[in-house]
Amino acid sequence: MTGVLSGIVVSMLAASPTIDAWWAACPDAADGFAAVVQGREARAAGVGVVEAVRDGEVEVAHCFYENATPRQARVRVRGLTKVLVAEGQRVTRGQRLGTGKAVVATVDDAPLSTLVNGRDALVVPRAERVLVVVDVAGHRAVRFERGVEVASWDVGQGQATGAKAWRGDLKTPHGLYFVVQKSTGPFGGPWGLYYGGVWVKVNYPNAFDAARGVDAGVVTEAQAEEIARAWAKRQPTPQKTKLGGGIGFHGWVEPWDGADGGYELSWGCVVLHPDEAKAFYDATPVGTPVVFLQPDGG
């Protein structure tokens, strides 16, 4: 069943518990982190909530999204002679927490660098003008505008289950990517008709896929750095490593029905119904963040 919302054709679907839980895990996400100690002042590492104030100590709870995973962290600042915040208060990055001669910061009893390093800028899903979240196993793609759900689609996936790891594994990825290319064809070759008239490409692999590739010995450090830089800029990433590429959204050669278990259609892309593919195409501009959620990350 389909309907129309603000000119966008959408499927009328039941809620996705996977996507709902993903949203609920981090209602006020940090947009990045920085050191909290600046001379005799202690400042908040990022957006968070003051959980405790006691004996010259402040504890701040933070949540943030990394790749497709919501994470939690706590920063404790000790040795304050003057505390400038109260329990339950929301703080922003760089906000003054207090002053003192000996200010010591730890993150869950680990060095502060374990939180700050590599996280100076993070995507805040609710702040994005357009965001698409795909519950791969639940066969649902949802479009959000500034954190408000405005459309959803029934979708297919790769022919193999689990998160994509390598070229040719026929799996759909798990992670955060960005739309980098769109086309309505014409699409040539023996498989051209299977695009269903639209192609919305994302920049798989991302920095986390690249790190996995380095660990597996199939991607060099230089290749991983190139992938990470391009991904962070929402640009196309190298497509010819053993991690694979060519992942995105497209239609299909004919109408399909997933009710009989027929959702496993593609070589790893997300497949839209032919009568809805163009609406998705029109509603998803280049630069849009796309989150693919796989059960337990794959």
Summary of the structure (lengths in Angstrom):
residues: 298
radius of gyration: 21.6
end to end distance: 29.5
largest distance: 72.0
contacts: 992
relative contact order: 0.16
helix: 18%
strand: 35%
